[in-house]
Amino acid sequence: MTEFDKQEPIAIIGAACRLPGEVSSLGTLWDMISHAKSGHGKIPAERWDADVWHHPDPDRKGSITVKHGYFLKQDISHFDAPFFSTTAKEAAAMDPTKRLLLEVCYESIENAGIPVENLMNSQTGCYVGCMMNDYEMLSLHDIYDIGHAAASANSEAMTANRVSWFFGCRGPSLTLDTACSSSLYALHLACQSLRLNETEMGLVAGVNLLMIPNTFHQLNSMHMLSPEGISHTFDSRANGYGRGEGIGCLIVKRLSDALRDGDTIRAVIRGTGANADGKTPSITQPSSLAQADLINRTYEAAGLSQASTEYFECHGTGTPVGDPIELNAIASTIGASRAAAGLGPLYIGSIKPNVGHTEGCSGLAGIFKAILCLEKGMLVPTYGVEELNPKLTLADWNLALPEHTMKWPSRRQRRISVNSFGFGGANAHAILDDAYHYLANRGIIGNHSTFVHEDDGNSESGISVGPGTPLNHDLPNRKRLFLFSTKDQAGIQRLTNVYSEALNKASRDNKDVHYLDNLAYTLSVRRSHFDFRSFAVAPTLASLSAQLSNGLPKIKRSSRQDNNLIFVFTGQGAQWERMGVELLSNSVFRNSVETSQHHLKNLGCQWDAIEELQKTHDSNISFPEYSQTLCTVLQIALVDLLRHWKVRPKATVGHSSGEIAAAYTASYISHADAVKIAYVRGLSSASVTRQGAMLAAGLTKSEAQDYLSKVLHESAVVACINSPSSVTLSGDIDAINSLDTFISADGKFARKLKVKT
């Protein structure tokens, strides 16, 4: 079995995070790791007085050796409670970890381009990794101050359950603790659930906030922490790990579903695995054999060659025991495989010197770095390595550290392995591919955000498009609608400030000709629309940026009234040459027409709908076998486009052949059935041997009967009563021509319809 089909691939379609320093997104994380920055600093005074608790002796009771760590810069007490349907009392009692997790999960869903209402009652799983529960310990100090909502606000189970509750997810919901590997274990379980078709989508998260010195004291007494609070990964100064804070979330789907839904694929998960160290000299001592076995098993299950991997994101905590054991395992597997294949060294690194050991979130922190390296096609150095740990004989092991930010070492499929280990021996592993090469190697068309360097033979990034896809090169300055909405009135200004800043950066850096199209599409289709709304209409990036800077039109609050929209579909006679051709540049509209063409081909139709719509002087649009079919095809495409824009009617009405589209809109017939009815109806009309015609007249039924008495008996009839003063007459062409003359001579409205029957 080839590596193409050994295991169903999983797509990462969204990601968001809060990490030490000022990291509030994957974008700011890349700025940190690519520019050799660190979130290390002194323990914030609002947490506790680090100087009071400090003592250099790790065995001294009631003190800790550590005064530094890796902390979030933001105020963790801030929370938008109304947005998350949380009362003031419950918010006050709730663990800040859970509050931040709700925000980060929302941001990851938004990053995936999924309106949050789409999750309601969906088979979406929620898997959250954690390690310590500082806030629960803190809240139990004074039993007289425990509120009625304390249990639901602080229970570890509620970490995942509250996310599932708020977003309405009905898949598995669990918080798991395997210590430092929790979030990668969570990813492993989410991937398994997707492959078993237990879920349609997964929210995978990791959490860690450091709020009390007690947990520091526990770890300090085990001599696990660096006295400086720094993770000196791979360095000769390695003396324990530096604790760090982190909240992160990934959105994962089966790749086939992500492609179907038009999601942007940030990376492809080729395989995940988990195991335990088993019996070791002590429960906290890792096993190189178990770690190597996990790598081997994960690659074997995925059907992948280890030699194809060019970068390894290590657990790399910076402990004198752990780092050599982990690198031994990597050297004996992927390092050895590459050497046997005559390939250069495997590049290795770790994010922990940048953001610290974020414990319950550390697995996802490594995944975030892997995603960014795959998307950018770049490798970054491990921060702070001054002198290599002498126990790490990298050259002998066919391993190497990137010495600076560098381009990906080959033009092949980019592949990264990620390790994450719990201090009790619970190990997890993941294998990630970049989206561009994965899709291109299989001839798959899909959206991605991978950058391909110019010397790789292709400078494009972003969406992959197929042949024949209309790109509107002839409409470079066409106007686009940009929608903005928030839950509160002041939020619109905050939102436009964010977009204004992003657009200023885009104007400097963006070379994507489809940037504005993608932005307009995302804001209209891939965002939830809240009560307070505004908009901008702009043809260029500069114009949009100016409107955002100058202020948008007056904010409107959305009405929650019932939808009273009715769709009315016309019958024959309203068609014209090249009707609807401008809308073929819209992918949703065009896809609908192409679907209709597929159904027509199955019926034996010899002509092409798109070709016929684009004809001018040689158009066949007036012939019934064409007009009846094409009118219905366009009506269906308009309905599909409006549905895509979330415009749906409360009722539908159809006149004549318009009844077909009305029935389709009301879901009484399928797309295929509607096309079949219209096509056969057209063939039937075309088969009539007598030449006929139709006439619209401004007459009552009684008046029409008077005129009909003037022509040959039964040569024409009242075919339709449109209103009390409007009818449609149908019959032999000579009779209809005579009626047209009689009615017009009396100064009354009469118009022959553009139909050939």
Secondary structure, DSSP 8 states (H G I E B T S, - for coil): --TTTSS--EEEEEEEEEBTBTB-SHHHHHHHHHTT---EEE--TTT--HHHHB-S-TTSTT-BS--EEE-BSS-TT---TGGGT--HHHHHHS-HHHHHHHHHHHHHHHHTT--GGGGTT--EEEEEE----HHHHHHTS-GGG--TTHHHHH-THHHHHHHHHHHT--S-EEEE--GGGHHHHHHHHHHHHHHTTS-SEEEEEEEE----HHHHHHHHHTT-B-TTS---TTBTT--SB-BB-EEEEEEEEEHHHHHHTT-EE-EEEEEEEEEE--S-SSTTS--HHHHHHHHHHHHHHHT--GGG--EEE------TTHHHHHHHHHIIIIIHHHHHTT---EEEE-SHHHH-B-GGGHHHHHHHHHHHHHHHTEE---TT--SB-TT--TTTTTEE--SS-EE-S-SS--EEEEEEE-TTSEEEEEEEE-HHHHHHHTT---EE--B--GGGT---BS----TT----TT-TT--EEEEEEESSTTHHHHHHHHHHHHHHHHHHH---TTHHHHHHHHHHHSS---SEEEEEEESSHHHHHHHHHH--S--EE--------EEEE--TT---TTTTGGGGGSHHHHHHHHHHHHHHHHTT--S-HHHHHH-STT--TTSHHHHHHHHHHHHHHHHHHHHHTT---SEEEE-TTHHHHHHHHTTSS-HHHHHHHHHHHHHHHHT--S-EEEEEE---HHHHHHHHTTSSTTSEEEEEEEETTEEEEEEEHHHHHHHHHHHHHTT--EEE-S---
